[in-house]
Each structure stands twice: as C-alpha cells, then as structure tokens.
Amino acid sequence: MGDGQTVSIMSPRVLQAFLWPIHNVLLCCWIVLILTTTCLGSMATMCRTLLFGAKRTNAPLGRLFAEEVLPSAPPPPAPGGGPHG
C-alpha cells in the first residue's frame, strides 16, 4: 500500500469489513425478536390461564412452567455431588 498502490473501494476485503458489523447487528435484532415474542407469548398464555382458569384454557400453570418457562442455564450441581466434590 505504501508503494503507490491504491485499494479499490469495492474490493472484497472492504466489502466484508463493511458487511460484517451489519451482519452482527441483524443477528442481534433477530435474537431480540425471538426472545421478545417468546416472552410475550408465554405471558399471554399465563395471563389467559390466570383469568379464565386452567379448565377452560387447557393449560395449567404447572405445565406452562415445566414446558415454556425454562432457565437458560443448567442448574448448579448438588453440594458434594459434583465431579470435584
């Protein structure tokens, strides 16, 4: 580059350097959209069950918590039951 060579504006490296951050932003937006719709759907189902009852909605809260509302991390190991315990 220092020898009088110029870099084309549309070279593949420049294009990739421009598109990579946009790709990451779009992935983050997609993840937020999925998380938001999942949370709103679960909240709507739980509110419907609380308002109308489990018999009418056929969705008891226990089943909702067991199937839809899950922790994102695995539970911690029991005291003394771990591989290093």
Contacts in CASP RR format, 6 or more apart in sequence:
PFRMAT RR
TARGET T0000
AUTHOR 0000-0000-0000
METHOD contacts of the structure
MODEL  1
MGDGQTVSIMSPRVLQAFLWPIHNVLLCCWIVLILTTTCLGSMATMCRTL
LFGAKRTNAPLGRLFAEEVLPSAPPPPAPGGGPHG
1 7 0 8 1.000
7 13 0 8 1.000
7 14 0 8 1.000
8 14 0 8 1.000
42 64 0 8 1.000
42 68 0 8 1.000
42 69 0 8 1.000
45 57 0 8 1.000
45 59 0 8 1.000
45 64 0 8 1.000
45 68 0 8 1.000
46 61 0 8 1.000
46 64 0 8 1.000
48 57 0 8 1.000
48 59 0 8 1.000
49 57 0 8 1.000
49 59 0 8 1.000
49 60 0 8 1.000
49 61 0 8 1.000
49 64 0 8 1.000
50 61 0 8 1.000
54 60 0 8 1.000
54 61 0 8 1.000
END
